Amino acid sequence: MIEIYCPACAEECEHRVLKESGDLLVECTECGHIHHVPKPPAIQILTIRTIVSREKESEVCTVEMTSDDPCAVGDLVVAECGDEAFGVEVTGIESGDRRVTRAFASEVTTLWTRAIETVVIKASIHRGRTTRPIYQAVDGEQEYVVGDVYTLGGIRLRVSHIKRRDGPVMRKEGWKTTARRIKRLYGYQV
């Protein structure tokens, strides 16, 4: 079944494909009208070279997309590295010899991404006059809320504010975001 324009009904309707050759012979399921329509172009699957960054190391992987799929910085896609597949966030797009913020898959030369399933949270914990840095691997979808208490690196801290990767600092109690969007957590030891 395909959804196309029926000249007898004068609207888009479901049609049954009766015969495939150079074009399609179809029958409207609403009125029974039989007519020819051009065969739709075949969807082409592209394998796009993808650089996946995991904190201090990067590896070359691939992402599969159809040729007319749009792609933009910030999109979440699945990268394949050998037998392993995992979620990544697009951080840059190369189209020919230039960087763009969006393009169709057919125009993309290389995708630059970062792994988001497991990310390293960077936290600055204040206690009096000293500040201690903590780094801990967490699930990329774990939520952190300003004002809530968490345990990182064996230390309990109350989050005072969150610096996001895309710029804004979240200071208002109750504001939340996921670990994959966090550049740094700031808090006080409790």
Contacts in CASP RR format, 6 or more apart in sequence:
PFRMAT RR
TARGET T0000
AUTHOR 0000-0000-0000
METHOD contacts of the structure
MODEL  1
MIEIYCPACAEECEHRVLKESGDLLVECTECGHIHHVPKPPAIQILTIRT
IVSREKESEVCTVEMTSDDPCAVGDLVVAECGDEAFGVEVTGIESGDRRV
TRAFASEVTTLWTRAIETVVIKASIHRGRTTRPIYQAVDGEQEYVVGDVY
TLGGIRLRVSHIKRRDGPVMRKEGWKTTARRIKRLYGYQV
1 14 0 8 1.000
1 15 0 8 1.000
1 16 0 8 1.000
1 17 0 8 1.000
1 29 0 8 1.000
2 14 0 8 1.000
2 15 0 8 1.000
2 17 0 8 1.000
2 24 0 8 1.000
2 26 0 8 1.000
2 40 0 8 1.000
3 12 0 8 1.000
3 13 0 8 1.000
3 14 0 8 1.000
3 15 0 8 1.000
4 12 0 8 1.000
4 13 0 8 1.000
4 15 0 8 1.000
4 26 0 8 1.000
4 37 0 8 1.000
5 11 0 8 1.000
5 12 0 8 1.000
5 13 0 8 1.000
6 12 0 8 1.000
6 13 0 8 1.000
6 15 0 8 1.000
6 28 0 8 1.000
6 30 0 8 1.000
6 31 0 8 1.000
6 33 0 8 1.000
6 35 0 8 1.000
7 33 0 8 1.000
7 35 0 8 1.000
8 28 0 8 1.000
8 31 0 8 1.000
8 32 0 8 1.000
8 33 0 8 1.000
9 28 0 8 1.000
9 30 0 8 1.000
9 31 0 8 1.000
9 33 0 8 1.000
13 28 0 8 1.000
13 29 0 8 1.000
13 30 0 8 1.000
13 31 0 8 1.000
14 28 0 8 1.000
14 29 0 8 1.000
14 30 0 8 1.000
15 26 0 8 1.000
15 27 0 8 1.000
15 28 0 8 1.000
15 29 0 8 1.000
15 37 0 8 1.000
16 26 0 8 1.000
16 27 0 8 1.000
16 29 0 8 1.000
17 24 0 8 1.000
17 25 0 8 1.000
17 26 0 8 1.000
18 25 0 8 1.000
18 26 0 8 1.000
18 27 0 8 1.000
18 34 0 8 1.000
19 25 0 8 1.000
20 39 0 8 1.000
22 39 0 8 1.000
23 36 0 8 1.000
23 37 0 8 1.000
23 38 0 8 1.000
23 39 0 8 1.000
24 36 0 8 1.000
24 37 0 8 1.000
24 38 0 8 1.000
24 39 0 8 1.000
25 34 0 8 1.000
25 35 0 8 1.000
25 36 0 8 1.000
26 34 0 8 1.000
26 35 0 8 1.000
26 36 0 8 1.000
26 37 0 8 1.000
27 33 0 8 1.000
27 34 0 8 1.000
28 34 0 8 1.000
28 35 0 8 1.000
43 66 0 8 1.000
43 67 0 8 1.000
43 68 0 8 1.000
44 66 0 8 1.000
44 67 0 8 1.000
44 106 0 8 1.000
45 64 0 8 1.000
45 65 0 8 1.000
45 66 0 8 1.000
45 67 0 8 1.000
46 64 0 8 1.000
46 65 0 8 1.000
46 66 0 8 1.000
46 67 0 8 1.000
46 105 0 8 1.000
46 106 0 8 1.000
47 62 0 8 1.000
47 63 0 8 1.000
47 64 0 8 1.000
48 62 0 8 1.000
48 63 0 8 1.000
48 64 0 8 1.000
48 65 0 8 1.000
48 105 0 8 1.000
48 108 0 8 1.000
48 110 0 8 1.000
48 111 0 8 1.000
49 60 0 8 1.000
49 62 0 8 1.000
49 109 0 8 1.000
49 110 0 8 1.000
49 111 0 8 1.000
50 60 0 8 1.000
50 61 0 8 1.000
50 62 0 8 1.000
50 63 0 8 1.000
50 79 0 8 1.000
50 88 0 8 1.000
50 110 0 8 1.000
50 111 0 8 1.000
50 112 0 8 1.000
50 113 0 8 1.000
51 58 0 8 1.000
51 59 0 8 1.000
51 60 0 8 1.000
51 61 0 8 1.000
51 110 0 8 1.000
51 111 0 8 1.000
51 112 0 8 1.000
51 113 0 8 1.000
52 58 0 8 1.000
52 59 0 8 1.000
52 60 0 8 1.000
52 61 0 8 1.000
52 79 0 8 1.000
52 81 0 8 1.000
52 88 0 8 1.000
52 113 0 8 1.000
52 114 0 8 1.000
52 115 0 8 1.000
53 91 0 8 1.000
53 112 0 8 1.000
53 113 0 8 1.000
53 114 0 8 1.000
53 115 0 8 1.000
54 114 0 8 1.000
54 115 0 8 1.000
55 120 0 8 1.000
59 81 0 8 1.000
61 79 0 8 1.000
61 80 0 8 1.000
61 81 0 8 1.000
61 82 0 8 1.000
62 79 0 8 1.000
62 80 0 8 1.000
62 81 0 8 1.000
63 77 0 8 1.000
63 78 0 8 1.000
63 79 0 8 1.000
63 80 0 8 1.000
63 88 0 8 1.000
63 111 0 8 1.000
63 113 0 8 1.000
64 80 0 8 1.000
65 71 0 8 1.000
65 77 0 8 1.000
65 105 0 8 1.000
65 108 0 8 1.000
66 105 0 8 1.000
67 104 0 8 1.000
67 105 0 8 1.000
67 106 0 8 1.000
68 104 0 8 1.000
68 105 0 8 1.000
68 106 0 8 1.000
69 104 0 8 1.000
69 105 0 8 1.000
70 102 0 8 1.000
70 103 0 8 1.000
70 104 0 8 1.000
70 105 0 8 1.000
71 77 0 8 1.000
71 90 0 8 1.000
71 93 0 8 1.000
71 102 0 8 1.000
71 103 0 8 1.000
71 104 0 8 1.000
71 105 0 8 1.000
71 108 0 8 1.000
71 111 0 8 1.000
72 90 0 8 1.000
72 93 0 8 1.000
72 101 0 8 1.000
72 102 0 8 1.000
73 90 0 8 1.000
73 91 0 8 1.000
73 92 0 8 1.000
73 93 0 8 1.000
73 101 0 8 1.000
73 102 0 8 1.000
74 89 0 8 1.000
74 90 0 8 1.000
74 91 0 8 1.000
75 89 0 8 1.000
75 90 0 8 1.000
76 87 0 8 1.000
76 88 0 8 1.000
76 89 0 8 1.000
76 90 0 8 1.000
76 116 0 8 1.000
77 87 0 8 1.000
77 88 0 8 1.000
77 90 0 8 1.000
77 111 0 8 1.000
77 113 0 8 1.000
78 85 0 8 1.000
78 86 0 8 1.000
78 87 0 8 1.000
78 88 0 8 1.000
79 85 0 8 1.000
79 86 0 8 1.000
79 87 0 8 1.000
79 88 0 8 1.000
79 113 0 8 1.000
79 115 0 8 1.000
86 115 0 8 1.000
86 117 0 8 1.000
87 115 0 8 1.000
87 116 0 8 1.000
87 117 0 8 1.000
88 113 0 8 1.000
88 114 0 8 1.000
88 115 0 8 1.000
88 116 0 8 1.000
89 113 0 8 1.000
89 114 0 8 1.000
89 116 0 8 1.000
89 180 0 8 1.000
90 111 0 8 1.000
90 112 0 8 1.000
90 113 0 8 1.000
91 112 0 8 1.000
91 113 0 8 1.000
91 114 0 8 1.000
92 99 0 8 1.000
92 101 0 8 1.000
92 111 0 8 1.000
92 112 0 8 1.000
92 113 0 8 1.000
93 99 0 8 1.000
93 100 0 8 1.000
93 101 0 8 1.000
93 102 0 8 1.000
93 103 0 8 1.000
93 108 0 8 1.000
93 110 0 8 1.000
93 111 0 8 1.000
93 112 0 8 1.000
94 100 0 8 1.000
94 108 0 8 1.000
94 109 0 8 1.000
94 110 0 8 1.000
94 111 0 8 1.000
94 112 0 8 1.000
95 103 0 8 1.000
95 107 0 8 1.000
95 108 0 8 1.000
95 109 0 8 1.000
96 107 0 8 1.000
96 109 0 8 1.000
116 140 0 8 1.000
116 180 0 8 1.000
117 139 0 8 1.000
117 140 0 8 1.000
118 137 0 8 1.000
118 138 0 8 1.000
118 139 0 8 1.000
118 140 0 8 1.000
119 137 0 8 1.000
119 138 0 8 1.000
119 140 0 8 1.000
119 179 0 8 1.000
119 180 0 8 1.000
119 182 0 8 1.000
120 135 0 8 1.000
120 136 0 8 1.000
120 137 0 8 1.000
120 138 0 8 1.000
121 134 0 8 1.000
121 135 0 8 1.000
121 136 0 8 1.000
121 137 0 8 1.000
121 138 0 8 1.000
121 144 0 8 1.000
121 152 0 8 1.000
121 179 0 8 1.000
121 182 0 8 1.000
121 185 0 8 1.000
122 133 0 8 1.000
122 134 0 8 1.000
122 135 0 8 1.000
122 182 0 8 1.000
122 183 0 8 1.000
122 184 0 8 1.000
122 185 0 8 1.000
123 133 0 8 1.000
123 134 0 8 1.000
123 135 0 8 1.000
123 136 0 8 1.000
123 152 0 8 1.000
123 157 0 8 1.000
123 184 0 8 1.000
123 185 0 8 1.000
123 186 0 8 1.000
123 187 0 8 1.000
124 131 0 8 1.000
124 132 0 8 1.000
124 133 0 8 1.000
124 134 0 8 1.000
124 184 0 8 1.000
124 185 0 8 1.000
124 186 0 8 1.000
124 187 0 8 1.000
125 131 0 8 1.000
125 132 0 8 1.000
125 133 0 8 1.000
125 134 0 8 1.000
125 152 0 8 1.000
125 155 0 8 1.000
125 157 0 8 1.000
125 187 0 8 1.000
125 188 0 8 1.000
125 189 0 8 1.000
126 160 0 8 1.000
126 186 0 8 1.000
126 187 0 8 1.000
126 188 0 8 1.000
126 189 0 8 1.000
127 188 0 8 1.000
127 189 0 8 1.000
132 155 0 8 1.000
134 152 0 8 1.000
134 153 0 8 1.000
134 155 0 8 1.000
136 152 0 8 1.000
136 153 0 8 1.000
138 179 0 8 1.000
139 179 0 8 1.000
140 178 0 8 1.000
140 179 0 8 1.000
140 180 0 8 1.000
141 178 0 8 1.000
141 179 0 8 1.000
141 180 0 8 1.000
142 178 0 8 1.000
142 179 0 8 1.000
143 176 0 8 1.000
143 177 0 8 1.000
143 178 0 8 1.000
143 179 0 8 1.000
144 150 0 8 1.000
144 159 0 8 1.000
144 162 0 8 1.000
144 176 0 8 1.000
144 177 0 8 1.000
144 178 0 8 1.000
144 179 0 8 1.000
144 182 0 8 1.000
144 185 0 8 1.000
145 159 0 8 1.000
145 174 0 8 1.000
145 175 0 8 1.000
145 176 0 8 1.000
146 159 0 8 1.000
146 160 0 8 1.000
146 161 0 8 1.000
146 162 0 8 1.000
146 170 0 8 1.000
146 171 0 8 1.000
146 172 0 8 1.000
146 173 0 8 1.000
146 174 0 8 1.000
146 175 0 8 1.000
146 176 0 8 1.000
147 158 0 8 1.000
147 159 0 8 1.000
147 160 0 8 1.000
147 173 0 8 1.000
147 174 0 8 1.000
148 158 0 8 1.000
148 159 0 8 1.000
148 174 0 8 1.000
149 156 0 8 1.000
149 157 0 8 1.000
149 158 0 8 1.000
149 159 0 8 1.000
149 190 0 8 1.000
150 156 0 8 1.000
150 157 0 8 1.000
150 159 0 8 1.000
151 157 0 8 1.000
152 185 0 8 1.000
155 189 0 8 1.000
156 189 0 8 1.000
156 190 0 8 1.000
157 185 0 8 1.000
157 187 0 8 1.000
157 188 0 8 1.000
157 189 0 8 1.000
157 190 0 8 1.000
158 187 0 8 1.000
158 188 0 8 1.000
158 190 0 8 1.000
159 185 0 8 1.000
159 186 0 8 1.000
159 187 0 8 1.000
160 171 0 8 1.000
160 186 0 8 1.000
160 187 0 8 1.000
160 188 0 8 1.000
161 169 0 8 1.000
161 170 0 8 1.000
161 171 0 8 1.000
161 186 0 8 1.000
161 187 0 8 1.000
162 169 0 8 1.000
162 170 0 8 1.000
162 175 0 8 1.000
162 177 0 8 1.000
162 182 0 8 1.000
162 184 0 8 1.000
162 185 0 8 1.000
162 186 0 8 1.000
163 169 0 8 1.000
163 170 0 8 1.000
163 182 0 8 1.000
163 183 0 8 1.000
163 184 0 8 1.000
163 185 0 8 1.000
163 186 0 8 1.000
164 170 0 8 1.000
164 177 0 8 1.000
164 181 0 8 1.000
164 182 0 8 1.000
164 183 0 8 1.000
165 181 0 8 1.000
165 182 0 8 1.000
165 183 0 8 1.000
166 181 0 8 1.000
167 183 0 8 1.000
170 176 0 8 1.000
170 177 0 8 1.000
END
